[in-house]
Amino acid sequence: MKQFLKLLQWTLNAAVFFTLFAFALNNQHEAKVYFFFGTQWRSPMVLIVLIAFAMGMIVGVLGMVPRWWRQKQAANTAQAAQASQTPNTQNQPQNLGAAPNASEASHGT
């Protein structure tokens, strides 16, 4: 079953790659991007689309950074609060698997 899923994943990855490759081959003609004051930039359309996609990803990631920082700070604060509330049990012996004494056994009946 795992091998089938790996084969399916590789097939889907190959399909996506060849679709994007065909897109790049079909969009090799030159396009113009007009900026302010009459300036323009000529480049293959696939390069323009790739740069626009990359810039969108950068803007999206930069837009998420403040939220990530706040969540990390909240997690660190909660972790510090939890650590200060729990008693230090490193030096105390733990009773793992020991038989209950007579007083603990009599409470159950």
OpenMM code with the backbone's topology and positions (N, CA, C; nanometers):
from openmm import Vec3, app, unit

residues = "MET LYS GLN PHE LEU LYS LEU LEU GLN TRP THR LEU ASN ALA ALA VAL PHE PHE THR LEU PHE ALA PHE ALA LEU ASN ASN GLN HIS GLU ALA LYS VAL TYR PHE PHE PHE GLY THR GLN TRP ARG SER PRO MET VAL LEU ILE VAL LEU ILE ALA PHE ALA MET GLY MET ILE VAL GLY VAL LEU GLY MET VAL PRO ARG TRP TRP ARG GLN LYS GLN ALA ALA ASN THR ALA GLN ALA ALA GLN ALA SER GLN THR PRO ASN THR GLN ASN GLN PRO GLN ASN LEU GLY ALA ALA PRO ASN ALA SER GLU ALA SER HIS GLY THR".split()
positions = [
    Vec3(0.0819, -0.1195, 0.0000),
    Vec3(0.0000, 0.0000, 0.0000),
    Vec3(0.0863, 0.1259, 0.0000),
    Vec3(0.1976, 0.1254, 0.0805),
    Vec3(0.2854, 0.2418, 0.0852),
    Vec3(0.3489, 0.2669, -0.0514),
    Vec3(0.3872, 0.1584, -0.1198),
    Vec3(0.4496, 0.1745, -0.2512),
    Vec3(0.3509, 0.2324, -0.3515),
    Vec3(0.2241, 0.1925, -0.3400),
    Vec3(0.1221, 0.2475, -0.4287),
    Vec3(0.1050, 0.3968, -0.4054),
    Vec3(0.1048, 0.4378, -0.2781),
    Vec3(0.0901, 0.5807, -0.2472),
    Vec3(0.2110, 0.6606, -0.2953),
    Vec3(0.3312, 0.6014, -0.2815),
    Vec3(0.4504, 0.6696, -0.3331),
    Vec3(0.4428, 0.6839, -0.4846),
    Vec3(0.3980, 0.5793, -0.5510),
    Vec3(0.3835, 0.5842, -0.6970),
    Vec3(0.2807, 0.6896, -0.7359),
    Vec3(0.1704, 0.6941, -0.6646),
    Vec3(0.0675, 0.7945, -0.6918),
    Vec3(0.1218, 0.9357, -0.6704),
    Vec3(0.1996, 0.9555, -0.5637),
    Vec3(0.2570, 1.0874, -0.5362),
    Vec3(0.3544, 1.1268, -0.6463),
    Vec3(0.4403, 1.0357, -0.6883),
    Vec3(0.5339, 1.0665, -0.7961),
    Vec3(0.4595, 1.0963, -0.9261),
    Vec3(0.3518, 1.0247, -0.9525),
    Vec3(0.2734, 1.0495, -1.0737),
    Vec3(0.2117, 1.1890, -1.0694),
    Vec3(0.1557, 1.2266, -0.9547),
    Vec3(0.0972, 1.3606, -0.9424),
    Vec3(0.2039, 1.4689, -0.9531),
    Vec3(0.3196, 1.4463, -0.8910),
    Vec3(0.4285, 1.5437, -0.9011),
    Vec3(0.4744, 1.5586, -1.0454),
    Vec3(0.4859, 1.4475, -1.1161),
    Vec3(0.5268, 1.4527, -1.2565),
    Vec3(0.4219, 1.5261, -1.3401),
    Vec3(0.2944, 1.5026, -1.3136),
    Vec3(0.1881, 1.5707, -1.3878),
    Vec3(0.1935, 1.7215, -1.3652),
    Vec3(0.2145, 1.7629, -1.2410),
    Vec3(0.2247, 1.9062, -1.2116),
    Vec3(0.3473, 1.9655, -1.2802),
    Vec3(0.4610, 1.8947, -1.2742),
    Vec3(0.5822, 1.9449, -1.3378),
    Vec3(0.5626, 1.9613, -1.4879),
    Vec3(0.5089, 1.8601, -1.5539),
    Vec3(0.4932, 1.8689, -1.6994),
    Vec3(0.3884, 1.9722, -1.7391),
    Vec3(0.2881, 1.9927, -1.6558),
    Vec3(0.1901, 2.0979, -1.6830),
    Vec3(0.2563, 2.2356, -1.6754),
    Vec3(0.3354, 2.2577, -1.5720),
    Vec3(0.4053, 2.3862, -1.5598),
    Vec3(0.5101, 2.4037, -1.6690),
    Vec3(0.5754, 2.2949, -1.7070),
    Vec3(0.6744, 2.3007, -1.8147),
    Vec3(0.6073, 2.3371, -1.9465),
    Vec3(0.4916, 2.2775, -1.9740),
    Vec3(0.4176, 2.3108, -2.0964),
    Vec3(0.3711, 2.4557, -2.0924),
    Vec3(0.3295, 2.5033, -1.9752),
    Vec3(0.2902, 2.6439, -1.9602),
    Vec3(0.4072, 2.7356, -1.9944),
    Vec3(0.5261, 2.7003, -1.9448),
    Vec3(0.6443, 2.7823, -1.9719),
    Vec3(0.6786, 2.7810, -2.1203),
    Vec3(0.6669, 2.6663, -2.1842),
    Vec3(0.6988, 2.6589, -2.3271),
    Vec3(0.5984, 2.7364, -2.4117),
    Vec3(0.4725, 2.7380, -2.3711),
    Vec3(0.3695, 2.8066, -2.4487),
    Vec3(0.3696, 2.9578, -2.4259),
    Vec3(0.4390, 3.0052, -2.3241),
    Vec3(0.4388, 3.1472, -2.2930),
    Vec3(0.5790, 3.2061, -2.3017),
    Vec3(0.6484, 3.1759, -2.4097),
    Vec3(0.7831, 3.2283, -2.4272),
    Vec3(0.7848, 3.3616, -2.5008),
    Vec3(0.6712, 3.4056, -2.5527),
    Vec3(0.6724, 3.5313, -2.6263),
    Vec3(0.7003, 3.6471, -2.5316),
    Vec3(0.7484, 3.7536, -2.5889),
    Vec3(0.7890, 3.8682, -2.5096),
    Vec3(0.6685, 3.9507, -2.4680),
    Vec3(0.6734, 3.9976, -2.3450),
    Vec3(0.5661, 4.0818, -2.2929),
    Vec3(0.6283, 4.2079, -2.2340),
    Vec3(0.5461, 4.3107, -2.2237),
    Vec3(0.5932, 4.4379, -2.1684),
    Vec3(0.5200, 4.4650, -2.0376),
    Vec3(0.5964, 4.5139, -1.9424),
    Vec3(0.5388, 4.5617, -1.8172),
    Vec3(0.5652, 4.7115, -1.8138),
    Vec3(0.4583, 4.7895, -1.8056),
    Vec3(0.4710, 4.9345, -1.8057),
    Vec3(0.4737, 4.9855, -1.6622),
    Vec3(0.5745, 5.0672, -1.6330),
    Vec3(0.5880, 5.1294, -1.5026),
    Vec3(0.5532, 5.2772, -1.5157),
    Vec3(0.5814, 5.3535, -1.4141),
    Vec3(0.5515, 5.4965, -1.4156),
    Vec3(0.6486, 5.5717, -1.5057),
    Vec3(0.6070, 5.6887, -1.5484),
    Vec3(0.6879, 5.7828, -1.6270),
    Vec3(0.7377, 5.7230, -1.7576),
    Vec3(0.6577, 5.6357, -1.8174),
    Vec3(0.6899, 5.5831, -1.9491),
    Vec3(0.7955, 5.4737, -1.9520),
    Vec3(0.8405, 5.4285, -1.8391),
    Vec3(0.9389, 5.3197, -1.8404),
    Vec3(0.8668, 5.1873, -1.8612),
    Vec3(0.9362, 5.0981, -1.9247),
    Vec3(0.8792, 4.9661, -1.9495),
    Vec3(0.9873, 4.8594, -1.9373),
    Vec3(0.9425, 4.7377, -1.9158),
    Vec3(1.0350, 4.6244, -1.9031),
    Vec3(0.9858, 4.5151, -1.9965),
    Vec3(1.0746, 4.4681, -2.0809),
    Vec3(1.0418, 4.3599, -2.1735),
    Vec3(1.1077, 4.2320, -2.1251),
    Vec3(1.0276, 4.1271, -2.1223),
    Vec3(1.0779, 3.9990, -2.0744),
    Vec3(0.9825, 3.8889, -2.1215),
    Vec3(1.0290, 3.7638, -2.1233),
    Vec3(0.9356, 3.6545, -2.1549),
    Vec3(0.8223, 3.6493, -2.0524),
    Vec3(0.7034, 3.6190, -2.0992),
    Vec3(0.5865, 3.6212, -2.0124),
    Vec3(0.6013, 3.5240, -1.8957),
    Vec3(0.6613, 3.4089, -1.9186),
    Vec3(0.6738, 3.3116, -1.8104),
    Vec3(0.7602, 3.3676, -1.6976),
    Vec3(0.8602, 3.4477, -1.7314),
    Vec3(0.9442, 3.5097, -1.6290),
    Vec3(0.8648, 3.6143, -1.5503),
    Vec3(0.7824, 3.6891, -1.6175),
    Vec3(0.6989, 3.7895, -1.5506),
    Vec3(0.6013, 3.7225, -1.4560),
    Vec3(0.5397, 3.6131, -1.4992),
    Vec3(0.4454, 3.5412, -1.4143),
    Vec3(0.5179, 3.4823, -1.2937),
    Vec3(0.6369, 3.4261, -1.3150),
    Vec3(0.7146, 3.3686, -1.2057),
    Vec3(0.7529, 3.4754, -1.1032),
    Vec3(0.7955, 3.5904, -1.1496),
    Vec3(0.8332, 3.6989, -1.0580),
    Vec3(0.7108, 3.7499, -0.9819),
    Vec3(0.5966, 3.7618, -1.0486),
    Vec3(0.4751, 3.8059, -0.9799),
    Vec3(0.4335, 3.7047, -0.8730),
    Vec3(0.4467, 3.5755, -0.9040),
    Vec3(0.4146, 3.4714, -0.8061),
    Vec3(0.5080, 3.4788, -0.6861),
    Vec3(0.6385, 3.4943, -0.7116),
    Vec3(0.7369, 3.5019, -0.6029),
    Vec3(0.7130, 3.6249, -0.5165),
    Vec3(0.6816, 3.7372, -0.5787),
    Vec3(0.6548, 3.8591, -0.5006),
    Vec3(0.5295, 3.8428, -0.4152),
    Vec3(0.4285, 3.7762, -0.4678),
    Vec3(0.3079, 3.7498, -0.3901),
    Vec3(0.3363, 3.6609, -0.2705),
    Vec3(0.4213, 3.5601, -0.2894),
    Vec3(0.4576, 3.4727, -0.1778),
    Vec3(0.5344, 3.5505, -0.0714),
    Vec3(0.6262, 3.6360, -0.1142),
    Vec3(0.7050, 3.7157, -0.0190),
    Vec3(0.6141, 3.8077, 0.0614),
    Vec3(0.5213, 3.8752, -0.0050),
    Vec3(0.4287, 3.9639, 0.0645),
    Vec3(0.3418, 3.8842, 0.1623),
    Vec3(0.2973, 3.7662, 0.1223),
    Vec3(0.2167, 3.6821, 0.2109),
    Vec3(0.2927, 3.6377, 0.3338),
    Vec3(0.4169, 3.5950, 0.3160),
    Vec3(0.4975, 3.5511, 0.4298),
    Vec3(0.5256, 3.6688, 0.5223),
    Vec3(0.5612, 3.7835, 0.4656),
    Vec3(0.5880, 3.9010, 0.5490),
    Vec3(0.4619, 3.9468, 0.6227),
    Vec3(0.3472, 3.9255, 0.5624),
    Vec3(0.2223, 3.9592, 0.6302),
    Vec3(0.1925, 3.8673, 0.7472),
    Vec3(0.2435, 3.7445, 0.7445),
    Vec3(0.2202, 3.6485, 0.8520),
    Vec3(0.3214, 3.6592, 0.9660),
    Vec3(0.4347, 3.7246, 0.9448),
    Vec3(0.5406, 3.7294, 1.0459),
    Vec3(0.4922, 3.7883, 1.1791),
    Vec3(0.4196, 3.9000, 1.1824),
    Vec3(0.3749, 3.9517, 1.3129),
    Vec3(0.2872, 3.8523, 1.3895),
    Vec3(0.2005, 3.7826, 1.3189),
    Vec3(0.1155, 3.6832, 1.3855),
    Vec3(0.2003, 3.5691, 1.4405),
    Vec3(0.2994, 3.5226, 1.3653),
    Vec3(0.3881, 3.4158, 1.4131),
    Vec3(0.4613, 3.4610, 1.5390),
    Vec3(0.5099, 3.5848, 1.5391),
    Vec3(0.5820, 3.6362, 1.6562),
    Vec3(0.4909, 3.6402, 1.7784),
    Vec3(0.3664, 3.6890, 1.7597),
    Vec3(0.2729, 3.6954, 1.8722),
    Vec3(0.2403, 3.5560, 1.9249),
    Vec3(0.2188, 3.4606, 1.8354),
    Vec3(0.1888, 3.3247, 1.8794),
    Vec3(0.3078, 3.2621, 1.9508),
    Vec3(0.4272, 3.2873, 1.9013),
    Vec3(0.5463, 3.2339, 1.9679),
    Vec3(0.5624, 3.2966, 2.1058),
    Vec3(0.5394, 3.4262, 2.1157),
    Vec3(0.5501, 3.4939, 2.2448),
    Vec3(0.4435, 3.4413, 2.3417),
    Vec3(0.3222, 3.4192, 2.2941),
    Vec3(0.2161, 3.3655, 2.3794),
    Vec3(0.2491, 3.2236, 2.4242),
    Vec3(0.3049, 3.1434, 2.3347),
    Vec3(0.3430, 3.0069, 2.3712),
    Vec3(0.4552, 3.0074, 2.4741),
    Vec3(0.5534, 3.0946, 2.4567),
    Vec3(0.6624, 3.1036, 2.5545),
    Vec3(0.6110, 3.1510, 2.6901),
    Vec3(0.5190, 3.2463, 2.6901),
    Vec3(0.4609, 3.2958, 2.8156),
    Vec3(0.3825, 3.1856, 2.8848),
    Vec3(0.3021, 3.1106, 2.8094),
    Vec3(0.2243, 3.0019, 2.8690),
    Vec3(0.3150, 2.8922, 2.9215),
    Vec3(0.4210, 2.8633, 2.8490),
    Vec3(0.5157, 2.7603, 2.8935),
    Vec3(0.5866, 2.8044, 3.0211),
    Vec3(0.6236, 2.9304, 3.0299),
    Vec3(0.6890, 2.9812, 3.1510),
    Vec3(0.5916, 2.9804, 3.2685),
    Vec3(0.4654, 3.0153, 3.2447),
    Vec3(0.3656, 3.0142, 3.3514),
    Vec3(0.3407, 2.8718, 3.3998),
    Vec3(0.3364, 2.7773, 3.3075),
    Vec3(0.3156, 2.6379, 3.3453),
    Vec3(0.4351, 2.5848, 3.4243),
    Vec3(0.5543, 2.6225, 3.3833),
    Vec3(0.6739, 2.5764, 3.4527),
    Vec3(0.6815, 2.6342, 3.5940),
    Vec3(0.6332, 2.7566, 3.6138),
    Vec3(0.6377, 2.8173, 3.7474),
    Vec3(0.5297, 2.7608, 3.8386),
    Vec3(0.4214, 2.7081, 3.7838),
    Vec3(0.3129, 2.6542, 3.8650),
    Vec3(0.3377, 2.5101, 3.9078),
    Vec3(0.4125, 2.4321, 3.8307),
    Vec3(0.4358, 2.2921, 3.8656),
    Vec3(0.5476, 2.2851, 3.9672),
    Vec3(0.5311, 2.2023, 4.0711),
    Vec3(0.6371, 2.1894, 4.1716),
    Vec3(0.7570, 2.1155, 4.1148),
    Vec3(0.8713, 2.1384, 4.1734),
    Vec3(0.9940, 2.0736, 4.1299),
    Vec3(0.9943, 1.9314, 4.1842),
    Vec3(0.9820, 1.8325, 4.0991),
    Vec3(0.9739, 1.6925, 4.1416),
    Vec3(1.0983, 1.6148, 4.1042),
    Vec3(1.2060, 1.6824, 4.0739),
    Vec3(1.3261, 1.6115, 4.0322),
    Vec3(1.3904, 1.5357, 4.1480),
    Vec3(1.3883, 1.5912, 4.2688),
    Vec3(1.4573, 1.5304, 4.3823),
    Vec3(1.3678, 1.4376, 4.4630),
    Vec3(1.2379, 1.4344, 4.4325),
    Vec3(1.1478, 1.3492, 4.5071),
    Vec3(1.1445, 1.2101, 4.4458),
    Vec3(1.1507, 1.1035, 4.5277),
    Vec3(1.1428, 0.9685, 4.4724),
    Vec3(1.0019, 0.9404, 4.4235),
    Vec3(0.9922, 0.8678, 4.3150),
    Vec3(0.8629, 0.8334, 4.2598),
    Vec3(0.8284, 0.6907, 4.2966),
    Vec3(0.7034, 0.6676, 4.3301),
    Vec3(0.6567, 0.5365, 4.3705),
    Vec3(0.5941, 0.4693, 4.2482),
    Vec3(0.6767, 0.4141, 4.1613),
    Vec3(0.6287, 0.3524, 4.0393),
    Vec3(0.6105, 0.2030, 4.0599),
    Vec3(0.4898, 0.1560, 4.0554),
    Vec3(0.4628, 0.0137, 4.0601),
    Vec3(0.4755, -0.0488, 4.1973),
    Vec3(0.4874, 0.0288, 4.3012),
    Vec3(0.4979, -0.0277, 4.4355),
    Vec3(0.3589, -0.0665, 4.4840),
    Vec3(0.3531, -0.1659, 4.5690),
    Vec3(0.2254, -0.2115, 4.6227),
    Vec3(0.1712, -0.1069, 4.7182),
    Vec3(0.0398, -0.0824, 4.7164),
    Vec3(-0.0177, 0.0160, 4.8092),
    Vec3(-0.0086, -0.0346, 4.9526),
    Vec3(0.0051, 0.0606, 5.0442),
    Vec3(0.0114, 0.0199, 5.1845),
    Vec3(-0.1284, -0.0112, 5.2357),
    Vec3(-0.1411, -0.0539, 5.3584),
    Vec3(-0.2684, -0.1013, 5.4131),
    Vec3(-0.3726, 0.0086, 5.4180),
    Vec3(-0.3340, 0.1307, 5.4488),
    Vec3(-0.4324, 0.2385, 5.4600),
    Vec3(-0.4914, 0.2730, 5.3236),
    Vec3(-0.4115, 0.2650, 5.2162),
    Vec3(-0.4645, 0.2930, 5.0820),
    Vec3(-0.5537, 0.1806, 5.0334),
    Vec3(-0.5223, 0.0565, 5.0723),
    Vec3(-0.6012, -0.0571, 5.0276),
    Vec3(-0.7373, -0.0604, 5.0946),
    Vec3(-0.7494, -0.0117, 5.2191),
    Vec3(-0.8755, -0.0189, 5.2924),
    Vec3(-0.9746, 0.0861, 5.2442),
    Vec3(-0.9277, 0.1900, 5.1751),
    Vec3(-1.0192, 0.2944, 5.1281),
    Vec3(-1.1059, 0.2454, 5.0150),
    Vec3(-1.0621, 0.1455, 4.9434),
    Vec3(-1.1389, 0.0975, 4.8290),
    Vec3(-1.2561, 0.0101, 4.8687),
    Vec3(-1.2624, -0.0408, 4.9902),
    Vec3(-1.3728, -0.1315, 5.0289),
    Vec3(-1.4695, -0.0690, 5.1251),
] * unit.nanometer
topology = app.Topology()
chain = topology.addChain("A")
for resn in residues:
    res = topology.addResidue(resn, chain)
    for name in ("N", "CA", "C"):
        topology.addAtom(name, app.Element.getBySymbol(name[0]), res)
